[in-house]
Amino acid sequence: EHVLRVKVKAKDVDDLKAFRNKAMDAVLEDARIRGLMLHKPSRLSVGKTMTIAQREGYIAVTEDGFVDIERTVLELRGYATMSSHNIS
């Protein structure tokens, strides 16, 4: 299954866990407001690059099992318009 992931990179951050949690809360709240179906990953890790949100099943498929490119692109555009979050 394909998974759409939102990741953050930490630069010059002392408390990586606090940084990750703050970024995750901001992204998930933005997604909730926009009606996007992002959720917290089942497993969180701490490092320079961290996954803070994800969405399974974002690729739209026709009844015949083919990728519905128009619906998939429309879905992805909703994520592309999410605002950039400056977390410090």
Disulfide bonds with the S-S distance in Angstrom:
none
